[in-house]
């Protein structure tokens, strides 16, 4: 599976890239996370602990991660655990996913679960979900002026379709085009869409958000960006982008 390349934001000004290098996050001090192990859908992964503290992992975070691992997803989406960012929160768990059609990857992305037991002022909660999603497009599709608005509506619509409540959504939709010249002129022009976003999942009475449902919603977003038909039949409101190219490594 090709790992998503790009930058992640926790919605509070902090940034972290998908390869694992970290920049300063706008937190009260710096925190260290841990690496996500193999997992995603039933595998084993490790959780993070705060810098300067012990190795105790909060039960709420453990439960949230276990729910991610147990989530049942549509077969076209391959999910696995990956290295979590280390300075966005005291506890973090990360997944990467790819939408696969035969031997072709139509879209890929990364989803990170952050947990700040004491709460985070910018999040208005103790959990935060951060994502990067990307897909290759035909140039004429990328030229559509409404494309960024449509892609953002896919994220919010995917959450709402599953009845999920959330707060403080933020993010960007970026489209880029590459044109090749000289010795590379034989390559066709390529266009890409990237969605970077974060939101605060509302917690249940036990203090744990329904992370499995949020993961399923995120996979719905991946499927839409990849141009797959909706999993539920009869949803005429879903608009898909046809003729995807597989994501390219940078």
DOVEX-724056 format. One record per residue (C-alpha): residue in three letters; residue number from 1; x, y, z. Coordinates in steps of 0.1 Angstrom, whole numbers, plus 5000, padded with zeros to 4 digits. Each point is the difference from the previous one (the first is absolute). Layout:
BEGIN
<rec><res>ALA</res><n>NUM</n><x>X</x><y>Y</y><z>Z</z></rec>
...
// end
This chain:
BEGIN
<rec><res>UNK</res><n>1</n><x>5000</x><y>5000</y><z>5000</z></rec>
<rec><res>UNK</res><n>2</n><x>5014</x><y>5034</y><z>4991</z></rec>
<rec><res>UNK</res><n>3</n><x>5001</x><y>5023</y><z>5030</z></rec>
<rec><res>UNK</res><n>4</n><x>4983</x><y>5033</y><z>4996</z></rec>
<rec><res>UNK</res><n>5</n><x>5025</x><y>5028</y><z>4997</z></rec>
<rec><res>UNK</res><n>6</n><x>4992</x><y>5035</y><z>5012</z></rec>
<rec><res>UNK</res><n>7</n><x>4995</x><y>5019</y><z>5032</z></rec>
<rec><res>UNK</res><n>8</n><x>4975</x><y>4995</y><z>5029</z></rec>
<rec><res>UNK</res><n>9</n><x>4986</x><y>5027</y><z>5022</z></rec>
<rec><res>UNK</res><n>10</n><x>4984</x><y>4995</y><z>5034</z></rec>
<rec><res>UNK</res><n>11</n><x>4978</x><y>5030</y><z>4995</z></rec>
<rec><res>UNK</res><n>12</n><x>5018</x><y>5019</y><z>5027</z></rec>
<rec><res>UNK</res><n>13</n><x>5028</x><y>5013</y><z>4978</z></rec>
<rec><res>UNK</res><n>14</n><x>5024</x><y>4970</y><z>5005</z></rec>
<rec><res>UNK</res><n>15</n><x>5012</x><y>4982</y><z>4969</z></rec>
<rec><res>UNK</res><n>16</n><x>5015</x><y>4966</y><z>4994</z></rec>
<rec><res>UNK</res><n>17</n><x>5010</x><y>4983</y><z>4968</z></rec>
<rec><res>UNK</res><n>18</n><x>4990</x><y>4966</y><z>4989</z></rec>
<rec><res>UNK</res><n>19</n><x>5036</x><y>4986</y><z>5000</z></rec>
<rec><res>UNK</res><n>20</n><x>5004</x><y>5005</y><z>5037</z></rec>
<rec><res>UNK</res><n>21</n><x>5020</x><y>5033</y><z>5003</z></rec>
<rec><res>UNK</res><n>22</n><x>4985</x><y>5024</y><z>5024</z></rec>
<rec><res>UNK</res><n>23</n><x>4997</x><y>5038</y><z>5004</z></rec>
<rec><res>UNK</res><n>24</n><x>4989</x><y>5020</y><z>5030</z></rec>
<rec><res>UNK</res><n>25</n><x>4964</x><y>4996</y><z>5009</z></rec>
<rec><res>UNK</res><n>26</n><x>4980</x><y>5028</y><z>5017</z></rec>
<rec><res>UNK</res><n>27</n><x>4996</x><y>4981</y><z>5033</z></rec>
<rec><res>UNK</res><n>28</n><x>5007</x><y>5007</y><z>5036</z></rec>
<rec><res>UNK</res><n>29</n><x>5035</x><y>4985</y><z>4997</z></rec>
<rec><res>UNK</res><n>30</n><x>5012</x><y>4972</y><z>4978</z></rec>
<rec><res>UNK</res><n>31</n><x>4988</x><y>4964</y><z>5002</z></rec>
<rec><res>UNK</res><n>32</n><x>5014</x><y>4968</y><z>4987</z></rec>
<rec><res>UNK</res><n>33</n><x>4978</x><y>4973</y><z>4984</z></rec>
<rec><res>UNK</res><n>34</n><x>5008</x><y>4964</y><z>4990</z></rec>
<rec><res>UNK</res><n>35</n><x>5001</x><y>4980</y><z>4969</z></rec>
<rec><res>UNK</res><n>36</n><x>4968</x><y>4983</y><z>4988</z></rec>
<rec><res>UNK</res><n>37</n><x>5006</x><y>4963</y><z>4995</z></rec>
<rec><res>UNK</res><n>38</n><x>4985</x><y>4977</y><z>4975</z></rec>
<rec><res>UNK</res><n>39</n><x>4962</x><y>5000</y><z>5002</z></rec>
<rec><res>UNK</res><n>40</n><x>4973</x><y>5023</y><z>4986</z></rec>
<rec><res>UNK</res><n>41</n><x>4974</x><y>4974</y><z>4997</z></rec>
<rec><res>UNK</res><n>42</n><x>5006</x><y>4974</y><z>5027</z></rec>
<rec><res>UNK</res><n>43</n><x>5038</x><y>5003</y><z>5003</z></rec>
<rec><res>UNK</res><n>44</n><x>5022</x><y>5009</y><z>5029</z></rec>
<rec><res>UNK</res><n>45</n><x>5012</x><y>5035</y><z>5005</z></rec>
<rec><res>UNK</res><n>46</n><x>5016</x><y>5021</y><z>5028</z></rec>
<rec><res>UNK</res><n>47</n><x>4988</x><y>5032</y><z>5015</z></rec>
<rec><res>UNK</res><n>48</n><x>5019</x><y>5030</y><z>5011</z></rec>
<rec><res>UNK</res><n>49</n><x>5008</x><y>5016</y><z>5034</z></rec>
<rec><res>UNK</res><n>50</n><x>5007</x><y>5035</y><z>5010</z></rec>
<rec><res>UNK</res><n>51</n><x>5035</x><y>5015</y><z>5001</z></rec>
<rec><res>UNK</res><n>52</n><x>5015</x><y>5001</y><z>5035</z></rec>
<rec><res>UNK</res><n>53</n><x>4974</x><y>4977</y><z>5014</z></rec>
<rec><res>UNK</res><n>54</n><x>4994</x><y>4963</y><z>5005</z></rec>
<rec><res>UNK</res><n>55</n><x>4990</x><y>4974</y><z>4975</z></rec>
<rec><res>UNK</res><n>56</n><x>4963</x><y>4999</y><z>5011</z></rec>
<rec><res>UNK</res><n>57</n><x>4976</x><y>5001</y><z>4971</z></rec>
<rec><res>UNK</res><n>58</n><x>4966</x><y>5014</y><z>5009</z></rec>
<rec><res>UNK</res><n>59</n><x>4972</x><y>4974</y><z>4998</z></rec>
<rec><res>UNK</res><n>60</n><x>4979</x><y>5023</y><z>4978</z></rec>
<rec><res>UNK</res><n>61</n><x>5028</x><y>5002</y><z>4974</z></rec>
<rec><res>UNK</res><n>62</n><x>5005</x><y>4962</y><z>5001</z></rec>
<rec><res>UNK</res><n>63</n><x>4963</x><y>4995</y><z>4994</z></rec>
<rec><res>UNK</res><n>64</n><x>5000</x><y>5024</y><z>4971</z></rec>
<rec><res>UNK</res><n>65</n><x>5030</x><y>4983</y><z>4984</z></rec>
<rec><res>UNK</res><n>66</n><x>4985</x><y>4966</y><z>5004</z></rec>
<rec><res>UNK</res><n>67</n><x>4968</x><y>5012</y><z>4983</z></rec>
<rec><res>UNK</res><n>68</n><x>5020</x><y>5011</y><z>4971</z></rec>
<rec><res>UNK</res><n>69</n><x>5017</x><y>4966</y><z>4997</z></rec>
<rec><res>UNK</res><n>70</n><x>4966</x><y>4982</y><z>5002</z></rec>
<rec><res>UNK</res><n>71</n><x>4983</x><y>5021</y><z>4973</z></rec>
<rec><res>UNK</res><n>72</n><x>4985</x><y>4981</y><z>4970</z></rec>
<rec><res>UNK</res><n>73</n><x>5007</x><y>5019</y><z>4968</z></rec>
<rec><res>UNK</res><n>74</n><x>4991</x><y>4995</y><z>4963</z></rec>
<rec><res>UNK</res><n>75</n><x>5023</x><y>4976</y><z>4982</z></rec>
<rec><res>UNK</res><n>76</n><x>5014</x><y>5024</y><z>4975</z></rec>
<rec><res>UNK</res><n>77</n><x>5018</x><y>5019</y><z>5028</z></rec>
<rec><res>UNK</res><n>78</n><x>5032</x><y>4986</y><z>5015</z></rec>
<rec><res>UNK</res><n>79</n><x>5009</x><y>5014</y><z>5034</z></rec>
<rec><res>UNK</res><n>80</n><x>5030</x><y>4995</y><z>5022</z></rec>
<rec><res>UNK</res><n>81</n><x>5016</x><y>5017</y><z>5030</z></rec>
<rec><res>UNK</res><n>82</n><x>5030</x><y>5023</y><z>4994</z></rec>
<rec><res>UNK</res><n>83</n><x>5023</x><y>5022</y><z>5020</z></rec>
<rec><res>UNK</res><n>84</n><x>4982</x><y>5026</y><z>5020</z></rec>
<rec><res>UNK</res><n>85</n><x>5010</x><y>5037</y><z>5003</z></rec>
<rec><res>UNK</res><n>86</n><x>5020</x><y>5008</y><z>5032</z></rec>
<rec><res>UNK</res><n>87</n><x>4993</x><y>5036</y><z>5008</z></rec>
<rec><res>UNK</res><n>88</n><x>4964</x><y>5006</y><z>4994</z></rec>
<rec><res>UNK</res><n>89</n><x>4986</x><y>4984</y><z>5032</z></rec>
<rec><res>UNK</res><n>90</n><x>5012</x><y>4978</y><z>5029</z></rec>
<rec><res>UNK</res><n>91</n><x>4982</x><y>4970</y><z>4984</z></rec>
<rec><res>UNK</res><n>92</n><x>4997</x><y>4993</y><z>4963</z></rec>
<rec><res>UNK</res><n>93</n><x>4991</x><y>4971</y><z>4977</z></rec>
<rec><res>UNK</res><n>94</n><x>5002</x><y>5001</y><z>4962</z></rec>
<rec><res>UNK</res><n>95</n><x>4985</x><y>4980</y><z>4971</z></rec>
<rec><res>UNK</res><n>96</n><x>5007</x><y>5002</y><z>4963</z></rec>
<rec><res>UNK</res><n>97</n><x>4976</x><y>4987</y><z>4974</z></rec>
<rec><res>UNK</res><n>98</n><x>4998</x><y>4996</y><z>4962</z></rec>
<rec><res>UNK</res><n>99</n><x>4970</x><y>4994</y><z>4978</z></rec>
<rec><res>UNK</res><n>100</n><x>5011</x><y>4972</y><z>4977</z></rec>
<rec><res>UNK</res><n>101</n><x>4984</x><y>4988</y><z>4968</z></rec>
<rec><res>UNK</res><n>102</n><x>5019</x><y>4970</y><z>4987</z></rec>
<rec><res>UNK</res><n>103</n><x>5036</x><y>5010</y><z>4999</z></rec>
<rec><res>UNK</res><n>104</n><x>4992</x><y>5038</y><z>4999</z></rec>
<rec><res>UNK</res><n>105</n><x>4999</x><y>5023</y><z>5030</z></rec>
<rec><res>UNK</res><n>106</n><x>4973</x><y>5026</y><z>4994</z></rec>
<rec><res>UNK</res><n>107</n><x>5005</x><y>5021</y><z>5031</z></rec>
<rec><res>UNK</res><n>108</n><x>5018</x><y>4998</y><z>5033</z></rec>
<rec><res>UNK</res><n>109</n><x>5001</x><y>5018</y><z>5033</z></rec>
<rec><res>UNK</res><n>110</n><x>5010</x><y>5001</y><z>5036</z></rec>
<rec><res>UNK</res><n>111</n><x>4978</x><y>5003</y><z>5031</z></rec>
<rec><res>UNK</res><n>112</n><x>5015</x><y>5009</y><z>5034</z></rec>
<rec><res>UNK</res><n>113</n><x>4982</x><y>4998</y><z>5034</z></rec>
<rec><res>UNK</res><n>114</n><x>5014</x><y>5024</y><z>5026</z></rec>
<rec><res>UNK</res><n>115</n><x>4992</x><y>5000</y><z>5037</z></rec>
<rec><res>UNK</res><n>116</n><x>5007</x><y>5027</y><z>5026</z></rec>
<rec><res>UNK</res><n>117</n><x>4985</x><y>4988</y><z>5033</z></rec>
<rec><res>UNK</res><n>118</n><x>5000</x><y>5034</y><z>5015</z></rec>
<rec><res>UNK</res><n>119</n><x>4981</x><y>5014</y><z>4970</z></rec>
<rec><res>UNK</res><n>120</n><x>5013</x><y>5024</y><z>4973</z></rec>
<rec><res>UNK</res><n>121</n><x>4988</x><y>5035</y><z>4998</z></rec>
<rec><res>UNK</res><n>122</n><x>4999</x><y>5002</y><z>4962</z></rec>
<rec><res>UNK</res><n>123</n><x>4983</x><y>4966</y><z>4997</z></rec>
<rec><res>UNK</res><n>124</n><x>4973</x><y>5006</y><z>5026</z></rec>
<rec><res>UNK</res><n>125</n><x>5004</x><y>4964</y><z>5010</z></rec>
<rec><res>UNK</res><n>126</n><x>5025</x><y>4973</y><z>5009</z></rec>
<rec><res>UNK</res><n>127</n><x>5001</x><y>4981</y><z>4966</z></rec>
<rec><res>UNK</res><n>128</n><x>5008</x><y>5013</y><z>4965</z></rec>
<rec><res>UNK</res><n>129</n><x>5000</x><y>4983</y><z>4966</z></rec>
<rec><res>UNK</res><n>130</n><x>5024</x><y>5012</y><z>4974</z></rec>
<rec><res>UNK</res><n>131</n><x>5001</x><y>4989</y><z>4964</z></rec>
<rec><res>UNK</res><n>132</n><x>5017</x><y>5003</y><z>4966</z></rec>
<rec><res>UNK</res><n>133</n><x>4982</x><y>4986</y><z>4970</z></rec>
<rec><res>UNK</res><n>134</n><x>5013</x><y>5002</y><z>4964</z></rec>
<rec><res>UNK</res><n>135</n><x>4991</x><y>4987</y><z>4965</z></rec>
<rec><res>UNK</res><n>136</n><x>5012</x><y>5006</y><z>4965</z></rec>
<rec><res>UNK</res><n>137</n><x>4975</x><y>5017</y><z>4976</z></rec>
<rec><res>UNK</res><n>138</n><x>4995</x><y>5006</y><z>4963</z></rec>
<rec><res>UNK</res><n>139</n><x>5012</x><y>5036</y><z>4993</z></rec>
<rec><res>UNK</res><n>140</n><x>4965</x><y>5010</y><z>4988</z></rec>
<rec><res>UNK</res><n>141</n><x>4985</x><y>4989</y><z>5033</z></rec>
<rec><res>UNK</res><n>142</n><x>5026</x><y>5019</y><z>5020</z></rec>
<rec><res>UNK</res><n>143</n><x>4991</x><y>5031</y><z>4981</z></rec>
<rec><res>UNK</res><n>144</n><x>4964</x><y>5000</y><z>5014</z></rec>
<rec><res>UNK</res><n>145</n><x>4998</x><y>5032</y><z>5022</z></rec>
<rec><res>UNK</res><n>146</n><x>4975</x><y>4983</y><z>5023</z></rec>
<rec><res>UNK</res><n>147</n><x>5023</x><y>4970</y><z>5007</z></rec>
<rec><res>UNK</res><n>148</n><x>5014</x><y>5012</y><z>5033</z></rec>
<rec><res>UNK</res><n>149</n><x>4965</x><y>5008</y><z>5014</z></rec>
<rec><res>UNK</res><n>150</n><x>4987</x><y>4966</y><z>4989</z></rec>
<rec><res>UNK</res><n>151</n><x>5029</x><y>4981</y><z>5015</z></rec>
<rec><res>UNK</res><n>152</n><x>4996</x><y>5018</y><z>5034</z></rec>
<rec><res>UNK</res><n>153</n><x>4963</x><y>4992</y><z>4999</z></rec>
<rec><res>UNK</res><n>154</n><x>5009</x><y>4963</y><z>4995</z></rec>
<rec><res>UNK</res><n>155</n><x>5018</x><y>5000</y><z>5034</z></rec>
<rec><res>UNK</res><n>156</n><x>4972</x><y>5017</y><z>5019</z></rec>
<rec><res>UNK</res><n>157</n><x>4973</x><y>4980</y><z>4982</z></rec>
<rec><res>UNK</res><n>158</n><x>5018</x><y>4967</y><z>5007</z></rec>
<rec><res>UNK</res><n>159</n><x>4999</x><y>5008</y><z>5037</z></rec>
<rec><res>UNK</res><n>160</n><x>4964</x><y>5012</y><z>5000</z></rec>
<rec><res>UNK</res><n>161</n><x>4988</x><y>4970</y><z>4980</z></rec>
<rec><res>UNK</res><n>162</n><x>5010</x><y>4977</y><z>5029</z></rec>
<rec><res>UNK</res><n>163</n><x>4984</x><y>5023</y><z>5025</z></rec>
<rec><res>UNK</res><n>164</n><x>5032</x><y>5010</y><z>5016</z></rec>
<rec><res>UNK</res><n>165</n><x>5004</x><y>5032</y><z>5020</z></rec>
<rec><res>UNK</res><n>166</n><x>5032</x><y>5019</y><z>4999</z></rec>
<rec><res>UNK</res><n>167</n><x>5014</x><y>5035</y><z>5007</z></rec>
<rec><res>UNK</res><n>168</n><x>5027</x><y>5024</y><z>4989</z></rec>
<rec><res>UNK</res><n>169</n><x>5005</x><y>4988</y><z>4964</z></rec>
<rec><res>UNK</res><n>170</n><x>5028</x><y>5016</y><z>4981</z></rec>
<rec><res>UNK</res><n>171</n><x>5021</x><y>4992</y><z>4969</z></rec>
<rec><res>UNK</res><n>172</n><x>5010</x><y>5007</y><z>4965</z></rec>
<rec><res>UNK</res><n>173</n><x>4994</x><y>4986</y><z>4966</z></rec>
<rec><res>UNK</res><n>174</n><x>5029</x><y>5004</y><z>4976</z></rec>
<rec><res>UNK</res><n>175</n><x>5002</x><y>4991</y><z>4963</z></rec>
<rec><res>UNK</res><n>176</n><x>5033</x><y>5000</y><z>4981</z></rec>
<rec><res>UNK</res><n>177</n><x>5010</x><y>4993</y><z>4964</z></rec>
<rec><res>UNK</res><n>178</n><x>5033</x><y>4987</y><z>4986</z></rec>
<rec><res>UNK</res><n>179</n><x>5011</x><y>5005</y><z>4964</z></rec>
<rec><res>UNK</res><n>180</n><x>5031</x><y>4983</y><z>4987</z></rec>
<rec><res>UNK</res><n>181</n><x>5026</x><y>5014</y><z>4976</z></rec>
<rec><res>UNK</res><n>182</n><x>5033</x><y>4991</y><z>4983</z></rec>
<rec><res>UNK</res><n>183</n><x>5011</x><y>4964</y><z>5008</z></rec>
<rec><res>UNK</res><n>184</n><x>4967</x><y>4995</y><z>5020</z></rec>
<rec><res>UNK</res><n>185</n><x>4977</x><y>5013</y><z>4972</z></rec>
<rec><res>UNK</res><n>186</n><x>4987</x><y>4966</y><z>4992</z></rec>
<rec><res>UNK</res><n>187</n><x>4982</x><y>4999</y><z>5034</z></rec>
<rec><res>UNK</res><n>188</n><x>4964</x><y>5011</y><z>5000</z></rec>
<rec><res>UNK</res><n>189</n><x>4990</x><y>5030</y><z>5021</z></rec>
<rec><res>UNK</res><n>190</n><x>4988</x><y>4990</y><z>5035</z></rec>
<rec><res>UNK</res><n>191</n><x>4976</x><y>5017</y><z>5024</z></rec>
<rec><res>UNK</res><n>192</n><x>4995</x><y>4992</y><z>5036</z></rec>
<rec><res>UNK</res><n>193</n><x>4975</x><y>5009</y><z>5027</z></rec>
<rec><res>UNK</res><n>194</n><x>5010</x><y>5000</y><z>5037</z></rec>
<rec><res>UNK</res><n>195</n><x>4977</x><y>5004</y><z>5030</z></rec>
<rec><res>UNK</res><n>196</n><x>5016</x><y>5008</y><z>5033</z></rec>
<rec><res>UNK</res><n>197</n><x>4975</x><y>5003</y><z>5029</z></rec>
<rec><res>UNK</res><n>198</n><x>4995</x><y>4995</y><z>5037</z></rec>
<rec><res>UNK</res><n>199</n><x>4969</x><y>4999</y><z>5023</z></rec>
<rec><res>UNK</res><n>200</n><x>4991</x><y>4992</y><z>5036</z></rec>
<rec><res>UNK</res><n>201</n><x>4979</x><y>4969</y><z>5003</z></rec>
<rec><res>UNK</res><n>202</n><x>4973</x><y>5003</y><z>5027</z></rec>
<rec><res>UNK</res><n>203</n><x>5006</x><y>4976</y><z>5029</z></rec>
<rec><res>UNK</res><n>204</n><x>4974</x><y>4976</y><z>5014</z></rec>
<rec><res>UNK</res><n>205</n><x>4990</x><y>4998</y><z>5037</z></rec>
<rec><res>UNK</res><n>206</n><x>5031</x><y>4978</y><z>5006</z></rec>
<rec><res>UNK</res><n>207</n><x>5022</x><y>5028</y><z>4986</z></rec>
<rec><res>UNK</res><n>208</n><x>5009</x><y>4980</y><z>4968</z></rec>
<rec><res>UNK</res><n>209</n><x>4989</x><y>5011</y><z>4965</z></rec>
<rec><res>UNK</res><n>210</n><x>4986</x><y>4975</y><z>4975</z></rec>
<rec><res>UNK</res><n>211</n><x>5033</x><y>4997</y><z>4982</z></rec>
<rec><res>UNK</res><n>212</n><x>4989</x><y>4970</y><z>4980</z></rec>
<rec><res>UNK</res><n>213</n><x>4972</x><y>5021</y><z>4985</z></rec>
<rec><res>UNK</res><n>214</n><x>5023</x><y>5029</y><z>4993</z></rec>
<rec><res>UNK</res><n>215</n><x>5024</x><y>4976</y><z>4983</z></rec>
<rec><res>UNK</res><n>216</n><x>4972</x><y>4987</y><z>4978</z></rec>
<rec><res>UNK</res><n>217</n><x>4990</x><y>5035</y><z>4991</z></rec>
<rec><res>UNK</res><n>218</n><x>5036</x><y>5008</y><z>4991</z></rec>
<rec><res>UNK</res><n>219</n><x>5000</x><y>4969</y><z>4978</z></rec>
<rec><res>UNK</res><n>220</n><x>4968</x><y>5013</y><z>4983</z></rec>
<rec><res>UNK</res><n>221</n><x>5019</x><y>5032</y><z>4992</z></rec>
<rec><res>UNK</res><n>222</n><x>5029</x><y>4980</y><z>4986</z></rec>
<rec><res>UNK</res><n>223</n><x>4976</x><y>4980</y><z>4978</z></rec>
<rec><res>UNK</res><n>224</n><x>4983</x><y>5032</y><z>4987</z></rec>
<rec><res>UNK</res><n>225</n><x>5033</x><y>5016</y><z>4992</z></rec>
<rec><res>UNK</res><n>226</n><x>5011</x><y>4968</y><z>4982</z></rec>
<rec><res>UNK</res><n>227</n><x>4968</x><y>5001</y><z>4979</z></rec>
<rec><res>UNK</res><n>228</n><x>4985</x><y>4968</y><z>5015</z></rec>
<rec><res>UNK</res><n>229</n><x>4962</x><y>4997</y><z>5001</z></rec>
<rec><res>UNK</res><n>230</n><x>4985</x><y>5005</y><z>5035</z></rec>
<rec><res>UNK</res><n>231</n><x>4998</x><y>4969</y><z>5022</z></rec>
<rec><res>UNK</res><n>232</n><x>4963</x><y>5006</y><z>5008</z></rec>
<rec><res>UNK</res><n>233</n><x>4978</x><y>4997</y><z>4969</z></rec>
<rec><res>UNK</res><n>234</n><x>4976</x><y>5027</y><z>4990</z></rec>
<rec><res>UNK</res><n>235</n><x>5020</x><y>5030</y><z>5012</z></rec>
<rec><res>UNK</res><n>236</n><x>4995</x><y>5023</y><z>4971</z></rec>
<rec><res>UNK</res><n>237</n><x>5016</x><y>5030</y><z>5019</z></rec>
<rec><res>UNK</res><n>238</n><x>5035</x><y>4985</y><z>4997</z></rec>
<rec><res>UNK</res><n>239</n><x>5020</x><y>5014</y><z>4972</z></rec>
<rec><res>UNK</res><n>240</n><x>5032</x><y>4982</y><z>4989</z></rec>
<rec><res>UNK</res><n>241</n><x>5030</x><y>5010</y><z>4980</z></rec>
<rec><res>UNK</res><n>242</n><x>5006</x><y>4975</y><z>4972</z></rec>
<rec><res>UNK</res><n>243</n><x>5033</x><y>4990</y><z>4982</z></rec>
<rec><res>UNK</res><n>244</n><x>5024</x><y>5000</y><z>5029</z></rec>
<rec><res>UNK</res><n>245</n><x>5037</x><y>4994</y><z>4997</z></rec>
<rec><res>UNK</res><n>246</n><x>5018</x><y>4981</y><z>5027</z></rec>
<rec><res>UNK</res><n>247</n><x>5019</x><y>5022</y><z>5026</z></rec>
<rec><res>UNK</res><n>248</n><x>5036</x><y>5006</y><z>4991</z></rec>
<rec><res>UNK</res><n>249</n><x>5030</x><y>4999</y><z>5024</z></rec>
<rec><res>UNK</res><n>250</n><x>5017</x><y>5033</y><z>5006</z></rec>
// end
